[in-house]
Amino acid sequence: MPAVLPGGVPPADALLPSAEPVRFLDDDGGPAPGDAHGRYERPSTELLRRAYDAMVLGRRFDAQATALTKQGRLAVYPSSRGQEAGEIGAVLALRETDWLFPTYRDTMALIARGIDPVEALTLLRGSWHCGYDPMATRTAPQCTPLATHAPHAVGVAYAARRRGEDTVALVLIGDGGTSEGDFHEALNFAAVFHVPVVFLVQNNGFAISVPVSRQTAAPSLAHKGVGYGVRGERVDGNDPLAMLAVLTDAVESARAGGGPVLVEAHTYRVEPHTNADDDGRYRDHDEVAAWKRRDPIARLEAHLRSAGELTDDDVAAAGAAAEAFAADVRKRLSEEPVGDPAELFAHVFATPTPQLREQAAWLAEELAR
């Protein structure tokens, strides 16, 4: 079969994901049996050590943010515990010049991207904006409406390519987002115009309480790319080596002109959907416990220890750094924010309308009294 059909369309076989999710590690951090990782190269030890430190810090941050929600310091917080390999793998696969398009559950990825944690939590604190500068960080605002950021990512990557910029956009999306029209429109546009964008679907089992089996009858979510001409891949989302290998390959393939890639990471949301969710209504304890035994941090730690690349001192240092980070977040988020009422009128229009100027003047007079 030719690599490309007449008209530049790749054959379906070239688009199909692996029959089984790509794996480097078994559930205990040992080598996966057989050739489970296929054509993908093992990430470097240096990259794996960076990933380990970032995952440890990310989990501690996640726990701290959850605690702050219970204390009323945050309006809501969607935990990503258990999904560290996908969150961190996505960021480490990108260059600083690339764009990240996160969802509301991807605050851990923002932290790994180098965004100030207090700024990253501003949206979840109930403020009026995302808290950080998207242009400076090349990170779009966290998206709460499902999948609406996917066309935005395609648009940014398409525009960058038109300008001759070396830029890839990576979209983080949940399994529930694949049921939205925006997701499919983004795939179609990206494929037709050969846009350098990677779609990472973190399939954590549930769209709030709706299991994947009630969302689609497709063999996998990665198969959804075939109908649009987008190459798909499946990966063990709790295997940090596999996540780094597959995502790095996908990003560099898109960068080199290979077109969009759809990656489905099979993972699990260990905590409830948010602090307002009772997950006991739709899943049982045994299921959660089974996934906890596939912990991505424990698997990577076991792998690095067996390779002689991680010591007790290294583990202690990573834990200490994470504790210090969490303490700083806790301290700064315990301080009451100081709001400026005039900000109500900022960033509404590039040039304020007469009505906005009139309202701003009225408010200023009221505050001066």
N, C-alpha and C positions, 0 to 999 in steps of 0.2 A: 504494500500500500504506500502511495507517495506521502512524503512528509507534509505536503501542502496540496490541497485540491485546487482545481482551476478557480481563479478568482481570489486566490490568497487565503482560502478557508482551510484550516487544519482539519484532518479527518477526526472522527469521533474518538478513535482509539488513542489519539495523542492527547486528548482532553480528559480522559478518564482518570479518576484518582486511584491510588493503590487499593488492592482488594482488601487489605487490612491496614489499620492505622500504622504509620511509620513509627518504629520504636528502636531505641538504642539500649534502653535499660528495661529489665523486668521490674515487677512491682516492688522488689526489695533493693533495687539499685545495682543488681548484678547485670551481666551482659544479657541482652535479649537473645532468645534462641534463633539460630539460623541467620538468614540475611534480611532481618526485619527492617533494616534501615535502607535497603536498596542502594540507590546511586548516591545517596547523600553522604557528605564527608563529615567526620567527627569534628565538632568545634574544638578550637585550641584550648589548652589548659588555662591560659590567661583569660580567655573569654568566659570559661566555666567558673573560674574564681570570681570574676566580676559579677556573674549571674548569681552565684551563691550569696555573696555579700548583699547584693541588691534585693534578693528574695527574702533574706532574713530581716533586713531593715523594713521591707515592704509589709511583711506579715506583722511585725511589731507595730508599725504605723496603723495598719488595718485594725488591730486590736484596740489601739489607743483611740482611734476615731469612733469605734463602736462604743467604747466606754463613755466618750464625750457626748455621744447621742443620748445615752441613758441618763446623763447628768443634765441634759437640757442645753448643752453648749452648741449642739448641732441640731438642726431641724429634722434631719434624716440622714442616714448613712447606709448605702448598699455595700455590704461586705463582699470582698473578692477573695476571701480566704480559700485556699485550695486551688486557686487559679493563678498562682504566682508565676508558673513557668510560661504561661501565655502572655501575661502582663509584661514581665521583664524581658522575655524573648522578643516581643514585638519592638520594644524600645532599643534593645541592643542590636537588632538587625538593621536599624536605620542610621543614617548619617545626620549630622546636625542640620544639614541643608534640606533634609527630607521633612515631610509633613506627617503629623499624627492626628488622626480624627477619632477621639475617644467617646465612649458612652458614659452615662452617669455612674456605672460600676467600675470605671477604670481609673480611679484616683491613684491607685498604686502605680499605674503606668506613668502618670503625671509626675509623681515623686521621682521615679527612676529617670525621667526626662530632665530632671534638675530644677523643676518648678518648686518654688517655696511652698511648703506644706500648708501654711496658713492661707496663702493665695489660692492654692488648689481646693481648699475646703470652703472658700468664700461662698460659692454657689449653694453648697449644702448647709451653710449657715443661715441662708435665707436672704442674702444680699441681692442687689439688683443687677449684678453682672457676674461674669465667670471668675473674676478675681485676679487673673493674670493677663498679660498682653499676648494675644494669639500670634501677632506678627513677629514679635521679638523671640518667642519660644517655638515658633513653627508648630504650634499645637492648637487645634481648633477648640472652641468652648465645648465642655462636656455636653453631650446630646442626651436630653431626656426623652423627647418624642422618638419613638422607635424608627430607626433607619433613615431619618431625614438627613443625616449627615453624610450618607453614602453618595448621593449625587453631588454634594458639595465637594467631597474629596476628589471625585472624578473631574469636576470642573477645575479645581485648583491644579491637579496634575496635568490636565489637558492644556490649560493656559500656560503652565510652566514649560511644557514641551514646545508650544507654539513660540515662546520667547527664546527657546534654545537653552533653557536652564536644565541642569542635571538634577532633577528632583523626582522623587518617588513619593506617593501618598499611600499611607497604610491606614485602613479603616478597621477599627475594632467594633464588632457587632455581636450581639447575642443570638441564640437560636430563635428567639421570638421575633427578632428583627427580620429574619429571612421570610417571614410570612407577610411582610409589608410590601406594597407596590414600589416604594422608593428603592428598595434593595434590588428588585428585578430591573427597574429602569436604569439604575446605576450600572449593573452588570452589562446590560445591552449596549448602552452608550460606550462604556469602556472597551468592550470587545469590538464594536463597529469602528471606533476611531483609534483603536490600538493604544489605549492610554496606559501609562506606567503607574498602575495602582494595584495594591494588594489588599484583598478583603480577607480579614481574619475573623472567622466565625468561632466564638468561644461557646461551643455547645455544652452548656453546663446542666443539661437535662430538663430544665423547666423554664417556661416563660411565665414567671410568677408561679402559678400552680398548674399550668397546662404542660403536660409532658410532650416531648418531641413527637411521640407516636400519634398525638392528636393534632399535630401541626402539618405533617407531611407523610405521604406514603412512598416517597423517594427512597432509594437504597441508602442514601446518606445525604447530608446537606451539601457536601462537596460535589455531588452529582448534578446539582442544580446549575452549575456553570456550563455543562455540556450543551444544553439547548441554546445558549447564547454565544458559544464559541470561546468560552473562558476555561483555561486549564484548571482542573481541580486537584486537590490533594487532601488526604486524611492523615492526621498525626495524633499520637498519644499526647494529649494536652497536659498530662502530669509528668511527662518525661522531659526535663529541661534540655537534655542533649538533642532530642528529636525536634523540639520546638525551635531551638536556635539553628539547627541545621536546615530545617525546612523553610523557616522564615527568611534566613539569610539567602538561601537559594532563590526563593520567590522574589525578594526585593531586588537582588542583582539581576535576575532574569528580566524583570520589568524595566530596570534601569538600562539594560543592554538592548532594549527594543523588542523583547519577547512578548509584550502585551500584558494584560491583566492576569492575575492569578487568584484563585479562590482556595483558601486553606481552611479546613474544618478541624478544630482542636477538640478532641473528646476529653472533657474535664467534668468537674462537678462543683456546684455551689454548696459548700459545706454549711454555711450559715443561712438563716432565713433570707428571703428576698430583700427585706429591709427590717428595721426594728418594729415596723407596724404589721409584720407578717407572722402568722402562725403556721409554720411549715409542717407541723404535726397533722394538719388536716389532709395533706395530700401525699406524704411520704413517710415511711417508717424508719425507726431508729437503726435497724439492721442495715438498711441501704446506705445511710449516712456513715455508719461505722465501717462498712466495707470500703467506701471511697477514702476514708481517713487513713486506711492502711496503705493507700497508694500515694501518700503524701509526697509532693514534688520536692520539697526541701530535704526530707529524709532520704529520698532516693539519690539526689545529687550528692548529699553529704557522704552517703555510703560509697558511692562511686569514687569520689575524690579521695576518701580515706584509703580505699583499697588500692588506689593508684599511687599512694604516697604523696599526694598533692594537698592534703589537708590534715592539720594536726589539732590536738586539743587546744593549743594556744590560739590557732587560727579561728576555731569555733568560738572560743571565749571572746576574742577580739571583735568578731562580727556581732556577737550578742551584746557586748558592751556598747559598741557604736550604735546599735539599734535602740538600746535603752536610753542613751543620751539624746538621740534624735526624738524619741517619744516624749521624753521629759521636756524638751524644748517646745514641742507642739502643745503639750498639756499646759505649760506655763503661759504661752502666748494666747492660746484660745480661752484661757480663764480670765483674760483681761477684757473688759467691756469695750466693744467697738465704738469708735467716735464717728458719728455720721455727719455729713454736711448736707443739709436740706437742699442746697443749690445744685447738688448732683442729680436731683430729679430731672433737671432740664439738660443735662450734659449727654452727648452722644445720641440724641434723638434724631436730629438732622445735622448735616454738615454745616449748614447756615440756618440758625434758629429762625423760625417763622415769626411773624408779628405777634401771633397769639402766644407763642412760648415766651417771647420777650416780655409781653405784658404780664403773663402769669408769674414769671421770675421776679419782675419788679414788684408785683403785689406781695409776693412771699417775703421779699427782702424788707419791705416796709413793715409787714406784720412782725417779723423777727426783731426788727429794730425797736419796736415799741416796748 
